[in-house]
Amino acid sequence: MTVHVSPPDYARHPHAAAPEARHDIIDLRAARLARHLVLFTPTPADLERLLEETRSVLPGLADLAVVRRVMTINPDTVFAIAKRGDYDAQSPRGEGLTAVLPLNDAGMTALLSGEFDPTNPASHFIARQHERPAGIYLWVIHARRRLAAAVALMLQRISTPLCRDVDLYARAATPEGADYLEGIGFTKGAAWRGLRAPSLHMFVRSEAAERLPPYDSHRPGLTGVSVAVARSFEDLSRVIALRAAVYMAEQACPYEEEFDGNDLSATHLIGYVGDEPAGCLRIRFFADFAKIERLAVRAEYRNTRLAFTLVRAGIELARVKGYRRLYGHAQKRLVGFWSRFGFRVFEGAQELVFSDFDYVEMLMEAEPHPEAIGIGVDPYVIIRPEGRWHKAGALDRSRGRAVTRPSVDQQASR
């Protein structure tokens, strides 16, 4: 079995958005849609039917005997999905199927080393119901349209005290499957105890793992999509090259209009695919609003979700800085794209033309960030590098040093 994720309909269209502009698997509009769904253990007859239906979409699915053996080892592995209004406890009938494999240390070693066979997982790889798994593998998700929100219910099932901080792993053999996984928070490239599997996707839940904010997720050697704040002249050169390739080369924007004198008074985000700079975004900050602008993605990377990742990262960075009103000028042909993140053409919005394209004003009213930076927080946080507020900076070392006032003492001794 090579395909384990059946994406919902929106994931089959490369330019469609994920259900909401929130990059977290638990919050995948989850929450609201999942109230209309039921997750339950299928009856033997219903399980057989669901497997046959799923096999027509996902060839190579494990056979019925294997699935029954896995459920005997750990019953908390296979769930049917039904709409709440259609669910009858006396005669339950599933409309979709989702299954996980809680793996022990041996199972995770096999998974990361490429020796794991998901069509017939060895019994000694599967953690029992009373055991804490070393990792949880998304075995299959077959849920169309609104049923896809059942992923959130499934994650609640595997968020018991034994499992709540166990990392999730999945494999997608199609671009649509990968798009779906990355849209709900997985990143490509998995790791576990020194083992690495570039072809697997991973969602980090472990408390010990470093939780990187979306605007500071890039690290050298990572696969998949990531974002970093531009902090050096070399980074700014990357931004200039990216925007020149997109706006000047593709849209024939004049140099003096593209590089408008605002680049040294703004924050820039750089989007990477692997280690390759592939896109950028600019944010300028005013008294009571932040302006999101100059989003650019190289043509060869527009089949990824980098544009979505950059916009979400920009929104999150502005919210952490305390901004709740986000403003932008959207090309009129792209109003639908920006509306997916919560931007709207507001009453009285003006239309404008620059660099030979038509634009309209848009506004987003964001929720307050629970960890927004403001007066009263740790003052060392405020003096850390832009976008690195979550990590101790060079000046944090001063905490443990005594006050010596070296220059003042030298002047006094002369």
VEXDREN-2710 file (C-alpha; in Angstrom, 1 decimal):
% VEXDREN-2710
k/r/px/py/pz
1/MET/0.0/0.0/0.0
2/THR/1.6/3.3/-1.0
3/VAL/-1.3/5.7/-0.8
4/HIS/-2.7/6.3/2.7
5/VAL/-4.4/9.7/2.4
6/SER/-7.5/10.4/0.4
7/PRO/-7.7/14.2/0.2
8/PRO/-11.1/15.9/0.3
9/ASP/-12.3/17.6/-2.9
10/TYR/-10.7/20.9/-2.2
11/ALA/-7.3/19.3/-2.1
12/ARG/-7.7/18.0/-5.7
13/HIS/-7.5/21.6/-7.1
14/PRO/-3.9/23.0/-6.8
15/HIS/-5.1/26.6/-6.4
16/ALA/-7.8/25.9/-3.9
17/ALA/-7.3/26.8/-0.2
18/ALA/-7.5/24.6/2.8
19/PRO/-10.7/25.0/4.7
20/GLU/-9.4/27.9/6.7
21/ALA/-6.3/30.0/7.0
22/ARG/-5.2/28.3/10.2
23/HIS/-2.2/26.0/9.9
24/ASP/-2.9/23.6/12.7
25/ILE/-4.3/20.1/12.3
26/ILE/-6.4/20.3/15.5
27/ASP/-8.0/23.5/14.4
28/LEU/-8.8/22.5/10.8
29/ARG/-12.2/24.2/10.9
30/ALA/-12.4/21.1/12.9
31/ALA/-14.0/21.9/15.3
32/ARG/-17.0/23.6/13.8
33/LEU/-17.6/21.0/11.1
34/ALA/-16.8/18.0/13.3
35/ARG/-19.8/18.7/15.5
36/HIS/-22.0/17.3/12.7
37/LEU/-20.0/14.1/12.5
38/VAL/-19.8/10.9/14.5
39/LEU/-16.7/8.6/14.8
40/PHE/-17.3/5.0/15.9
41/THR/-15.9/1.5/15.8
42/PRO/-17.4/-0.2/12.7
43/THR/-19.3/-3.5/12.9
44/PRO/-17.6/-6.4/11.2
45/ALA/-19.9/-6.2/8.2
46/ASP/-19.6/-2.5/7.9
47/LEU/-15.8/-2.7/8.2
48/GLU/-15.7/-5.1/5.3
49/ARG/-17.9/-2.9/3.1
50/LEU/-15.9/0.3/4.0
51/LEU/-12.7/-1.4/3.1
52/GLU/-14.0/-2.5/-0.3
53/GLU/-15.2/1.1/-1.0
54/THR/-11.9/2.6/0.2
55/ARG/-9.9/0.1/-1.8
56/SER/-11.5/1.3/-5.0
57/VAL/-9.9/4.7/-4.3
58/LEU/-6.8/3.6/-2.6
59/PRO/-5.4/0.5/-4.4
60/GLY/-3.2/-1.7/-2.3
61/LEU/-5.1/-1.2/0.9
62/ALA/-4.5/-3.8/3.6
63/ASP/-6.9/-6.7/3.4
64/LEU/-9.7/-7.4/5.9
65/ALA/-7.8/-10.1/7.8
66/VAL/-4.9/-7.7/8.4
67/VAL/-7.2/-4.9/9.6
68/ARG/-9.0/-7.3/12.0
69/ARG/-5.7/-8.5/13.4
70/VAL/-4.5/-4.9/14.0
71/MET/-7.9/-4.1/15.8
72/THR/-7.5/-7.2/17.9
73/ILE/-4.0/-6.0/19.1
74/ASN/-5.3/-2.5/19.7
75/PRO/-9.0/-1.6/19.3
76/ASP/-8.2/2.1/19.2
77/THR/-7.0/2.0/15.6
78/VAL/-9.9/1.9/13.1
79/PHE/-12.9/4.2/13.0
80/ALA/-15.9/4.7/10.7
81/ILE/-17.2/8.2/10.0
82/ALA/-20.9/9.2/9.6
83/LYS/-22.9/12.3/9.5
84/ARG/-24.6/12.8/12.9
85/GLY/-28.0/13.2/11.3
86/ASP/-27.7/9.8/9.5
87/TYR/-26.2/7.9/12.5
88/ASP/-28.2/5.1/14.0
89/ALA/-26.6/3.4/17.0
90/GLN/-28.9/0.4/16.4
91/SER/-27.6/0.0/12.9
92/PRO/-24.5/2.1/12.4
93/ARG/-23.3/2.6/8.8
94/GLY/-20.1/4.5/8.0
95/GLU/-19.6/6.8/5.1
96/GLY/-15.9/7.1/5.4
97/LEU/-12.9/5.4/7.1
98/THR/-9.9/6.5/9.1
99/ALA/-7.3/4.4/10.8
100/VAL/-4.1/4.9/12.7
101/LEU/-1.2/2.6/13.7
102/PRO/0.2/3.3/17.2
103/LEU/3.8/2.1/16.8
104/ASN/6.3/1.1/19.5
105/ASP/10.1/1.6/19.3
106/ALA/10.6/-1.3/17.0
107/GLY/7.8/-0.1/14.7
108/MET/9.1/3.4/14.5
109/THR/12.6/2.1/13.7
110/ALA/11.2/0.1/10.9
111/LEU/9.1/3.0/9.6
112/LEU/11.9/5.5/9.5
113/SER/14.4/3.0/8.1
114/GLY/12.1/1.9/5.3
115/GLU/11.5/-1.6/6.5
116/PHE/7.9/-1.1/7.5
117/ASP/5.2/-2.7/5.4
118/PRO/1.9/-0.9/5.9
119/THR/-0.1/-3.4/3.9
120/ASN/0.8/-6.1/6.5
121/PRO/2.3/-4.4/9.6
122/ALA/4.0/-6.9/11.9
123/SER/2.1/-7.5/15.2
124/HIS/5.2/-6.8/17.3
125/PHE/5.5/-3.2/15.8
126/ILE/2.0/-2.2/17.2
127/ALA/1.6/-0.6/20.6
128/ARG/-1.1/-2.2/22.8
129/GLN/-4.0/-0.2/24.1
130/HIS/-2.4/0.3/27.5
131/GLU/1.1/1.2/26.1
132/ARG/2.4/4.6/25.2
133/PRO/3.3/4.6/21.5
134/ALA/6.6/5.9/20.2
135/GLY/4.9/7.4/17.2
136/ILE/1.4/7.3/15.5
137/TYR/1.2/6.5/11.8
138/LEU/-1.8/7.7/9.9
139/TRP/-2.7/4.4/8.2
140/VAL/-5.6/5.6/6.0
141/ILE/-7.9/8.5/5.7
142/HIS/-10.8/8.1/3.3
143/ALA/-13.2/11.0/3.8
144/ARG/-14.8/13.1/1.1
145/ARG/-16.0/16.7/1.4
146/ARG/-17.2/17.7/4.8
147/LEU/-16.4/14.2/6.2
148/ALA/-12.7/15.3/6.1
149/ALA/-13.3/17.3/9.3
150/ALA/-13.5/13.9/11.0
151/VAL/-9.7/14.1/11.1
152/ALA/-10.2/16.4/14.1
153/LEU/-12.4/13.8/15.9
154/MET/-9.8/11.1/15.2
155/LEU/-7.1/13.3/16.7
156/GLN/-9.2/13.7/19.8
157/ARG/-9.3/9.9/20.1
158/ILE/-5.5/9.8/20.0
159/SER/-5.1/12.7/22.4
160/THR/-5.5/10.6/25.6
161/PRO/-2.8/11.1/28.3
162/LEU/-0.9/8.2/26.8
163/CYS/-0.9/9.7/23.3
164/ARG/-1.4/13.5/23.5
165/ASP/2.2/14.5/22.9
166/VAL/3.1/11.7/20.5
167/ASP/4.2/12.8/17.1
168/LEU/2.2/11.9/14.0
169/TYR/3.6/10.4/10.7
170/ALA/2.0/9.8/7.3
171/ARG/3.0/9.0/3.7
172/ALA/1.4/10.5/0.6
173/ALA/2.1/9.0/-2.8
174/THR/0.3/11.7/-4.8
175/PRO/0.7/15.4/-5.0
176/GLU/-2.9/15.8/-3.8
177/GLY/-2.2/13.7/-0.7
178/ALA/0.9/15.8/0.1
179/ASP/-1.1/19.0/-0.4
180/TYR/-3.7/17.8/2.0
181/LEU/-1.2/16.8/4.7
182/GLU/0.7/20.1/4.4
183/GLY/-2.6/22.0/4.4
184/ILE/-3.5/20.6/7.9
185/GLY/-0.1/21.1/9.4
186/PHE/2.3/18.3/8.4
187/THR/5.7/19.1/7.1
188/LYS/7.6/16.9/4.7
189/GLY/10.7/15.2/6.2
190/ALA/10.3/13.0/9.3
191/ALA/12.7/12.4/12.1
192/TRP/12.8/10.1/15.1
193/ARG/15.8/9.4/17.5
194/GLY/18.4/10.2/14.9
195/LEU/16.7/8.4/12.0
196/ARG/15.4/10.5/9.1
197/ALA/12.9/9.8/6.3
198/PRO/12.7/12.6/3.7
199/SER/9.7/11.0/2.0
200/LEU/7.5/10.8/5.1
201/HIS/5.4/13.7/6.5
202/MET/5.5/14.5/10.2
203/PHE/3.3/16.6/12.6
204/VAL/5.2/17.4/15.8
205/ARG/3.2/17.2/19.0
206/SER/6.0/16.1/21.4
207/GLU/6.5/18.5/24.3
208/ALA/10.3/18.0/24.1
209/ALA/10.4/19.2/20.5
210/GLU/11.1/22.8/19.6
211/ARG/7.9/24.4/18.4
212/LEU/8.8/26.8/15.7
213/PRO/6.6/29.7/14.8
214/PRO/5.5/29.8/11.2
215/TYR/7.6/32.9/10.5
216/ASP/10.8/31.2/11.8
217/SER/10.4/27.6/10.6
218/HIS/13.3/27.4/8.2
219/ARG/16.5/25.5/9.1
220/PRO/19.2/24.4/6.7
221/GLY/18.7/20.9/5.4
222/LEU/14.9/20.8/5.9
223/THR/12.7/19.4/3.2
224/GLY/9.3/20.9/2.3
225/VAL/8.1/24.4/2.8
226/SER/9.4/26.8/5.5
227/VAL/9.8/30.5/6.2
228/ALA/12.4/32.8/7.7
229/VAL/12.6/36.5/8.5
230/ALA/15.2/38.4/6.4
231/ARG/17.9/39.5/8.9
232/SER/21.0/40.1/6.7
233/PHE/22.0/41.9/3.5
234/GLU/22.3/38.5/1.9
235/ASP/18.7/37.8/2.8
236/LEU/17.6/41.1/1.4
237/SER/19.5/40.2/-1.8
238/ARG/17.4/37.0/-2.0
239/VAL/14.2/39.1/-1.6
240/ILE/15.3/41.5/-4.4
241/ALA/16.1/38.6/-6.7
242/LEU/12.7/36.9/-6.0
243/ARG/10.7/40.1/-6.6
244/ALA/12.7/41.0/-9.7
245/ALA/11.9/37.5/-11.2
246/VAL/8.2/37.7/-10.4
247/TYR/7.2/41.4/-10.7
248/MET/9.8/42.8/-13.2
249/ALA/10.3/39.7/-15.4
250/GLU/6.7/38.4/-15.4
251/GLN/4.6/41.4/-14.9
252/ALA/6.8/44.0/-16.6
253/CYS/6.8/46.2/-13.5
254/PRO/9.3/49.1/-13.8
255/TYR/12.3/48.9/-11.4
256/GLU/11.6/52.2/-9.6
257/GLU/8.0/51.1/-9.0
258/GLU/8.9/47.7/-7.7
259/PHE/11.7/48.9/-5.4
260/ASP/9.8/51.8/-4.0
261/GLY/11.9/53.1/-1.2
262/ASN/10.1/51.1/1.5
263/ASP/12.3/48.0/1.6
264/LEU/14.6/49.2/4.4
265/SER/11.7/50.2/6.6
266/ALA/9.8/46.9/6.4
267/THR/10.0/43.3/7.6
268/HIS/10.6/40.7/4.9
269/LEU/9.7/37.0/5.0
270/ILE/11.5/34.5/2.8
271/GLY/9.8/31.3/1.8
272/TYR/11.9/28.2/1.1
273/VAL/11.3/24.9/-0.6
274/GLY/14.0/22.8/0.9
275/ASP/17.0/25.1/0.9
276/GLU/16.0/27.1/-2.2
277/PRO/14.6/30.6/-1.8
278/ALA/11.3/30.4/-3.6
279/GLY/9.1/33.3/-2.4
280/CYS/8.8/36.4/-0.2
281/LEU/6.4/38.7/1.5
282/ARG/6.8/42.2/2.9
283/ILE/5.1/43.7/6.0
284/ARG/5.1/47.4/6.9
285/PHE/3.9/48.5/10.3
286/PHE/1.8/51.6/11.0
287/ALA/0.2/53.0/14.2
288/ASP/-2.8/50.8/14.4
289/PHE/-2.5/48.4/11.4
290/ALA/0.1/46.3/9.5
291/LYS/0.2/46.2/5.7
292/ILE/0.8/42.8/4.1
293/GLU/2.2/43.3/0.6
294/ARG/4.6/42.3/-2.2
295/LEU/3.8/38.5/-2.0
296/ALA/5.9/36.8/-4.7
297/VAL/6.4/33.1/-5.5
298/ARG/8.7/31.9/-8.2
299/ALA/6.8/30.3/-11.1
300/GLU/8.3/26.8/-10.7
301/TYR/7.1/26.7/-7.0
302/ARG/3.5/27.7/-7.5
303/ASN/2.4/24.1/-7.3
304/THR/3.3/24.1/-3.6
305/ARG/1.5/25.7/-0.7
306/LEU/4.2/28.3/-0.3
307/ALA/2.0/31.3/-1.0
308/PHE/-0.5/30.1/1.7
309/THR/2.4/29.5/4.1
310/LEU/3.9/32.9/3.6
311/VAL/0.6/34.7/4.1
312/ARG/-0.2/32.8/7.3
313/ALA/3.3/33.4/8.6
314/GLY/3.0/37.2/7.9
315/ILE/-0.4/37.3/9.7
316/GLU/1.0/35.4/12.7
317/LEU/4.1/37.7/12.9
318/ALA/1.9/40.8/12.9
319/ARG/-0.4/39.3/15.5
320/VAL/2.5/38.5/17.8
321/LYS/3.6/42.1/17.5
322/GLY/0.2/43.1/18.8
323/TYR/-1.6/44.0/15.5
324/ARG/-5.2/43.1/15.0
325/ARG/-6.0/45.1/11.9
326/LEU/-4.2/43.8/8.7
327/TYR/-4.5/45.8/5.6
328/GLY/-3.6/45.2/1.9
329/HIS/-4.0/46.2/-1.7
330/ALA/-5.1/43.1/-3.6
331/GLN/-5.1/42.7/-7.3
332/LYS/-8.8/42.4/-8.2
333/ARG/-8.2/39.1/-9.8
334/LEU/-6.8/37.8/-6.5
335/VAL/-9.5/39.0/-4.1
336/GLY/-10.7/35.4/-3.7
337/PHE/-7.2/34.3/-2.7
338/TRP/-6.9/36.9/0.1
339/SER/-10.4/36.3/1.3
340/ARG/-9.4/32.8/2.3
341/PHE/-7.3/34.2/5.1
342/GLY/-10.1/36.5/6.4
343/PHE/-9.4/39.6/4.3
344/ARG/-12.5/41.4/2.9
345/VAL/-13.2/44.3/0.7
346/PHE/-14.6/46.7/3.4
347/GLU/-17.3/49.3/3.0
348/GLY/-15.8/52.4/1.4
349/ALA/-12.7/50.5/0.1
350/GLN/-11.1/52.4/-2.8
351/GLU/-10.0/50.9/-6.1
352/LEU/-6.6/52.0/-7.4
353/VAL/-4.2/51.3/-10.3
354/PHE/-0.4/51.0/-10.1
355/SER/2.2/49.3/-12.2
356/ASP/-0.6/48.8/-14.8
357/PHE/-2.7/46.5/-12.6
358/ASP/-6.0/47.1/-10.9
359/TYR/-6.2/46.8/-7.1
360/VAL/-8.7/47.2/-4.3
361/GLU/-8.3/47.8/-0.6
362/MET/-8.9/44.8/1.8
363/LEU/-8.9/44.5/5.5
364/MET/-8.6/41.7/8.0
365/GLU/-9.7/41.9/11.7
366/ALA/-7.6/39.4/13.6
367/GLU/-8.2/37.9/17.0
368/PRO/-5.8/39.1/19.7
369/HIS/-2.7/36.9/19.9
370/PRO/-2.5/35.1/23.3
371/GLU/1.3/35.8/23.5
372/ALA/1.4/39.3/21.9
373/ILE/4.4/41.3/22.7
374/GLY/3.7/44.5/24.7
375/ILE/4.9/46.6/27.6
376/GLY/4.9/44.4/30.7
377/VAL/6.4/41.3/29.0
378/ASP/9.9/40.1/29.8
379/PRO/12.0/43.1/28.5
380/TYR/14.6/40.7/27.1
381/VAL/12.0/39.4/24.7
382/ILE/11.5/42.9/23.2
383/ILE/15.2/43.2/22.4
384/ARG/15.6/39.8/20.7
385/PRO/16.0/39.6/16.9
386/GLU/12.8/40.2/14.8
387/GLY/10.8/37.0/14.7
388/ARG/13.1/35.2/17.2
389/TRP/11.2/36.3/20.3
390/HIS/10.7/32.6/21.2
391/LYS/14.5/32.0/21.6
392/ALA/17.0/33.6/23.9
393/GLY/19.2/36.1/22.0
394/ALA/22.7/37.4/22.4
395/LEU/21.6/40.0/24.9
396/ASP/19.9/37.4/27.1
397/ARG/23.4/36.4/28.2
398/SER/23.6/39.7/30.1
399/ARG/21.1/38.4/32.7
400/GLY/23.8/36.4/34.5
401/ARG/26.5/39.1/34.4
402/ALA/27.3/41.6/37.0
403/VAL/26.9/45.3/36.4
404/THR/30.4/46.7/35.7
405/ARG/29.7/49.8/33.6
406/PRO/33.2/49.4/31.9
407/SER/33.2/52.6/29.9
408/VAL/31.9/54.8/32.8
409/ASP/34.5/53.3/35.2
410/GLN/37.3/53.9/32.6
411/GLN/36.3/57.5/32.3
412/ALA/36.2/57.9/36.1
413/SER/39.7/56.5/36.5
414/ARG/41.3/58.9/34.1
END
